[in-house]
Each structure stands twice: as structure tokens, then as C-alpha cells.
Amino acid sequence: DVQLQASGGGLVQAGGSLRLSCAASGFTFDDYTIGWLRQAPGKKREEVSSVSCISSGDGSTYYADSVKGRFTISSDNAKNTVYLQMNNLKPEDTAVYYCAAFTMSWYCQNGAPYGVDYWGKGTQVTVSS
């Protein structure tokens, strides 16, 4: 069975840090781009926005402008796991964070949630001011 297991969310004060993990199984990890998408409070899951993406094959990365310089995505292909290190968190980062797998990286960067092949369960990140 395909699984994307997201973890690492929590409650943190503004300026703090969290590290999210996404453990994948049941598909060929290297063939996919893994993305972190977030659903802001009051929005539907269909209205998620892409935060960051990494192509498991070549390691290329993408960051939304709002998180550049604060978030870092990385991949441990031996563990089929993608991480999102989030530093200097802001209240506007509060959201449910999902990891998702895409066969086409373009969709992760520009078209989410369209093009998602596999969804993980979300993990809540709450940043207090």
C-alpha cells in the first residue's frame, strides 16, 4: 500500500522552529517529486498552496516566496523520507501541512493540488504570536 506518513507538527511561538518529516512507502520514491502543501485556517484542502518541493531523483528544490530563507527541504533517499526544516516561524505559517507525491514536478511548484498522485495525512502547525 502507498503511504505518506507526515509528522512533526505542533505548537510553537513565533520565531521558533519545527521539523516536519514525510516517510514514504509503497512506490518508487526516486521517480517522484515530494512536496509540502499547506491548508490555511478556514480554507478547504482543495485550496492548499505549495510550500516547498524536492525532486527525489535529482534533488532540485522549490520554495514559495513566503518561506524562502526560512524553510529548508531535504531528502534522505535511503530512508524514503523528506524533511522540512522550518525556522523563524510566523503566525501566518499556521496551517495543516500535507506531504504529497507528484510524478510531474511542475504541478508541485505551480498547480497543486492538481497533479497530486498520493496524499499523506496532514500535520497541524500552529504558530502563536
Backbone bond lengths (Angstrom), bond angles and torsions (degrees), N, CA, C in turn:
res aa  C-N    CA-C-N  psi(-1)  N-CA   C-N-CA  omega(-1)  CA-C   N-CA-C  phi
1 D - - - 1.455 - - 1.525 109.47 -
2 V 1.312 114.71 143.23 1.463 120.29 175.87 1.520 109.47 -76.25
3 Q 1.316 115.74 131.05 1.459 120.81 176.12 1.514 110.30 -138.42
4 L 1.323 114.43 138.83 1.456 122.77 168.80 1.516 105.52 -126.60
5 Q 1.306 115.63 109.52 1.458 121.07 -173.87 1.521 109.19 -105.39
6 A 1.325 115.66 105.99 1.463 120.54 179.39 1.523 109.92 -92.82
7 S 1.327 115.63 142.33 1.454 120.62 178.06 1.524 109.45 -153.38
8 G 1.322 115.70 169.10 1.455 120.83 174.10 1.511 115.85 107.18
9 G 1.326 117.00 -2.65 1.449 118.81 178.38 1.517 111.72 -70.57
10 G 1.326 115.61 172.76 1.454 120.39 178.58 1.505 111.68 167.57
11 L 1.324 114.17 -167.86 1.460 122.54 179.61 1.528 108.32 -105.70
12 V 1.315 115.87 128.96 1.460 120.41 -178.81 1.520 109.13 -143.89
13 Q 1.298 116.53 152.34 1.461 120.48 177.10 1.529 110.00 -79.61
14 A 1.293 114.95 156.02 1.463 120.10 176.52 1.528 109.37 -54.89
15 G 1.324 114.75 137.21 1.453 120.86 -175.99 1.513 114.12 91.99
16 G 1.314 116.58 -10.86 1.454 120.84 -179.15 1.517 113.13 -83.25
17 S 1.320 115.27 -175.08 1.462 121.62 -175.67 1.524 111.10 -132.91
18 L 1.304 114.62 151.80 1.460 122.75 171.33 1.525 107.93 -143.23
19 R 1.320 116.35 154.07 1.455 121.03 172.32 1.512 109.34 -123.56
20 L 1.311 115.55 120.29 1.455 121.60 176.36 1.524 109.48 -93.33
21 S 1.318 115.34 146.76 1.464 121.62 176.24 1.517 109.39 -124.93
22 C 1.311 114.85 146.59 1.465 120.94 176.88 1.521 107.31 -133.65
23 A 1.315 116.24 107.00 1.464 121.59 -179.50 1.525 109.03 -96.94
24 A 1.329 116.16 124.38 1.460 121.61 -174.95 1.518 110.89 -109.11
25 S 1.315 115.41 146.63 1.459 120.55 175.30 1.520 108.70 -155.42
26 G 1.327 115.69 158.46 1.455 120.76 175.27 1.507 115.32 89.61
27 F 1.333 117.90 2.38 1.460 120.32 175.76 1.530 108.12 -150.74
28 T 1.330 115.44 167.84 1.469 120.09 -177.33 1.522 109.29 -79.03
29 F 1.293 115.09 99.36 1.462 123.21 -171.83 1.521 112.15 -53.52
30 D 1.332 117.27 -43.68 1.467 121.53 -174.12 1.523 113.03 -66.11
31 D 1.324 117.35 -15.77 1.466 120.61 -177.36 1.528 112.61 -88.21
32 Y 1.323 117.69 -0.64 1.452 120.57 -171.77 1.523 112.68 -122.67
33 T 1.295 113.99 154.98 1.459 122.18 165.11 1.524 107.20 -95.09
34 I 1.318 115.54 130.36 1.459 120.56 178.12 1.516 108.09 -105.08
35 G 1.296 115.27 131.32 1.451 120.01 -178.68 1.513 112.68 -124.96
36 W 1.299 115.24 152.60 1.460 122.26 169.28 1.527 107.11 -104.42
37 L 1.307 114.52 122.80 1.459 122.36 178.93 1.521 107.77 -116.28
38 R 1.305 117.43 149.88 1.464 117.95 178.38 1.517 111.81 -130.94
39 Q 1.318 112.62 144.11 1.457 122.38 179.07 1.515 107.61 -110.84
40 A 1.305 115.25 109.88 1.464 120.46 -177.91 1.530 110.26 -70.83
41 P 1.334 117.12 156.75 1.469 120.34 178.38 1.525 111.60 -55.47
42 G 1.305 115.45 135.30 1.457 120.61 178.77 1.510 114.77 84.18
43 K 1.310 116.69 -5.64 1.464 120.79 179.51 1.525 109.75 -100.10
44 K 1.303 115.43 156.20 1.449 121.15 175.52 1.523 109.64 -84.08
45 R 1.338 115.56 161.10 1.453 118.07 178.76 1.524 111.24 -61.93
46 E 1.320 116.41 -28.92 1.463 119.38 177.94 1.529 112.80 -66.01
47 E 1.328 115.51 -12.74 1.463 120.57 -178.57 1.519 112.29 -104.13
48 V 1.316 116.75 21.38 1.459 119.79 178.64 1.518 109.95 -62.60
49 S 1.307 114.69 155.64 1.459 120.78 174.86 1.519 108.76 -123.21
50 S 1.304 115.68 149.33 1.453 120.63 179.12 1.520 110.03 -75.90
51 V 1.307 114.23 133.33 1.458 121.06 176.96 1.531 109.90 -99.58
52 S 1.326 115.13 -50.06 1.455 120.03 -176.48 1.519 108.67 -160.86
53 C 1.337 115.18 151.25 1.456 121.43 -178.77 1.527 108.89 -139.53
54 I 1.328 114.94 151.46 1.457 119.51 174.12 1.517 108.28 -141.88
55 S 1.316 115.27 132.49 1.453 120.43 176.37 1.524 107.86 -85.15
56 S 1.308 115.96 116.66 1.458 119.78 -174.84 1.518 112.04 -63.86
57 G 1.333 116.36 -26.97 1.455 119.03 -177.61 1.518 113.74 -73.31
58 D 1.355 116.39 -50.67 1.464 118.74 -175.62 1.523 113.78 -112.85
59 G 1.318 117.44 -2.30 1.454 120.69 175.77 1.510 115.83 78.63
60 S 1.323 117.49 5.16 1.462 118.82 179.82 1.529 109.69 -66.43
61 T 1.320 115.71 146.76 1.460 121.19 -173.62 1.518 111.96 -126.88
62 Y 1.314 113.47 160.02 1.462 122.21 176.18 1.519 108.05 -139.24
63 Y 1.336 115.37 142.65 1.461 120.98 174.81 1.524 109.25 -133.59
64 A 1.304 115.27 138.40 1.456 119.64 170.30 1.521 108.78 -65.95
65 D 1.307 116.89 148.48 1.465 120.63 -177.65 1.526 111.72 -56.23
66 S 1.311 116.36 -34.20 1.469 120.41 -175.32 1.520 113.20 -68.55
67 V 1.328 118.16 -15.77 1.469 119.78 -176.84 1.527 112.65 -118.95
68 K 1.314 117.30 -3.58 1.472 120.06 -179.74 1.523 110.25 -57.69
69 G 1.318 114.96 134.28 1.454 120.55 179.88 1.518 114.15 86.08
70 R 1.330 116.62 -10.91 1.470 120.31 -179.84 1.524 111.86 -115.69
71 F 1.314 116.88 -35.26 1.464 121.98 -176.77 1.524 109.27 -108.27
72 T 1.325 115.62 146.40 1.464 121.39 175.98 1.520 109.08 -133.66
73 I 1.318 116.09 126.04 1.466 121.02 177.37 1.520 108.37 -101.22
74 S 1.316 116.01 142.75 1.459 120.86 177.77 1.519 109.08 -147.94
75 S 1.310 114.88 164.73 1.457 120.60 -176.46 1.514 110.45 -136.92
76 D 1.310 115.90 134.21 1.464 121.95 171.46 1.524 106.17 -110.24
77 N 1.314 116.05 95.77 1.466 119.57 -174.78 1.524 112.63 -66.39
78 A 1.316 116.81 -27.41 1.465 119.65 178.04 1.525 111.04 -65.45
79 K 1.325 116.04 -28.31 1.461 121.30 -179.43 1.522 112.21 -104.71
80 N 1.344 116.55 0.04 1.475 120.19 -176.28 1.533 110.88 51.88
81 T 1.302 114.86 45.17 1.460 120.26 -175.42 1.526 109.91 -131.67
82 V 1.310 114.97 137.45 1.459 122.55 175.07 1.525 108.50 -114.84
83 Y 1.318 115.18 139.85 1.452 121.47 -178.69 1.535 109.99 -117.80
84 L 1.315 115.11 150.92 1.454 120.79 171.96 1.521 107.46 -129.93
85 Q 1.317 115.51 105.81 1.455 120.86 176.10 1.518 108.16 -85.90
86 M 1.309 115.78 121.15 1.457 121.24 -176.82 1.519 109.29 -115.76
87 N 1.310 115.94 114.11 1.458 121.94 179.91 1.526 110.57 -113.86
88 N 1.308 115.38 162.31 1.472 121.31 179.08 1.528 110.53 47.87
89 L 1.308 115.18 51.32 1.459 119.91 -177.27 1.515 111.45 -65.25
90 K 1.315 115.01 146.18 1.462 122.95 -178.94 1.526 109.48 -120.23
91 P 1.317 118.08 155.45 1.475 119.61 178.50 1.533 112.40 -54.52
92 E 1.306 117.86 -32.24 1.469 120.25 -179.84 1.529 112.96 -72.37
93 D 1.335 117.25 -6.27 1.464 120.37 173.38 1.528 111.70 -82.96
94 T 1.321 116.60 -7.54 1.461 120.81 178.83 1.519 110.12 -59.10
95 A 1.317 116.16 124.98 1.459 121.41 -176.76 1.523 109.22 -177.29
96 V 1.312 114.94 169.25 1.463 120.49 165.16 1.522 106.32 -88.74
97 Y 1.296 116.19 126.62 1.457 121.62 -178.93 1.527 109.29 -103.08
98 Y 1.320 115.16 129.29 1.452 122.06 177.53 1.525 109.49 -115.65
99 C 1.317 116.31 142.37 1.449 117.44 164.56 1.526 108.29 -99.53
100 A 1.301 115.36 147.73 1.457 121.13 -175.64 1.518 109.23 -146.53
101 A 1.313 115.45 153.57 1.467 121.39 -179.60 1.514 109.98 -112.31
102 F 1.319 115.29 134.90 1.455 122.88 -178.97 1.523 108.94 -125.94
103 T 1.340 117.28 137.00 1.460 118.87 170.75 1.528 110.15 -78.78
104 M 1.319 117.67 -24.91 1.459 121.08 179.65 1.521 109.39 -116.89
105 S 1.314 116.11 116.26 1.457 120.68 -176.09 1.522 112.09 -62.35
106 W 1.322 116.94 -28.22 1.467 119.50 -179.41 1.534 110.69 -55.44
107 Y 1.321 115.94 -40.86 1.459 118.61 -178.70 1.517 111.74 -66.09
108 C 1.315 116.95 -35.38 1.457 118.77 178.62 1.521 109.90 -63.75
109 Q 1.314 117.16 -40.65 1.458 120.84 -175.94 1.522 112.59 -79.81
110 N 1.319 117.83 -32.54 1.463 120.27 -168.61 1.528 115.31 -126.76
111 G 1.314 117.20 -20.95 1.449 117.59 -166.68 1.501 117.52 -123.72
112 A 1.338 117.68 3.55 1.456 119.09 -177.80 1.527 110.41 -58.21
113 P 1.358 117.99 143.32 1.458 126.10 7.88 1.529 114.48 -86.87
114 Y 1.335 117.85 1.89 1.453 118.23 176.58 1.527 108.76 -62.90
115 G 1.279 115.38 145.56 1.454 119.57 177.60 1.507 115.20 86.12
116 V 1.325 117.69 -0.59 1.465 119.78 176.31 1.524 109.20 -71.57
117 D 1.313 115.70 124.46 1.465 119.62 176.07 1.528 111.05 -88.49
118 Y 1.324 115.75 -40.33 1.457 120.10 -179.79 1.528 109.39 -138.30
119 W 1.330 114.43 137.63 1.467 121.91 177.07 1.516 109.55 -107.52
120 G 1.335 115.78 145.04 1.444 119.95 166.14 1.515 108.64 -99.72
121 K 1.304 116.38 168.63 1.460 120.34 172.76 1.522 108.47 -73.62
122 G 1.291 116.16 150.49 1.455 119.72 -176.51 1.515 112.98 -78.71
123 T 1.315 114.47 160.86 1.456 121.44 172.23 1.520 107.57 -129.46
124 Q 1.331 115.63 132.87 1.462 120.80 -174.25 1.529 111.22 -81.78
125 V 1.313 115.28 130.06 1.462 121.97 172.23 1.525 107.12 -117.71
126 T 1.311 116.17 122.86 1.457 121.54 179.34 1.518 108.88 -124.23
127 V 1.319 116.15 124.00 1.458 121.53 -179.11 1.518 107.88 -114.67
128 S 1.302 116.22 118.05 1.468 120.87 -179.35 1.527 109.87 -92.66
129 S 1.323 114.07 149.06 1.468 118.79 -178.48 1.514 111.14 -90.55
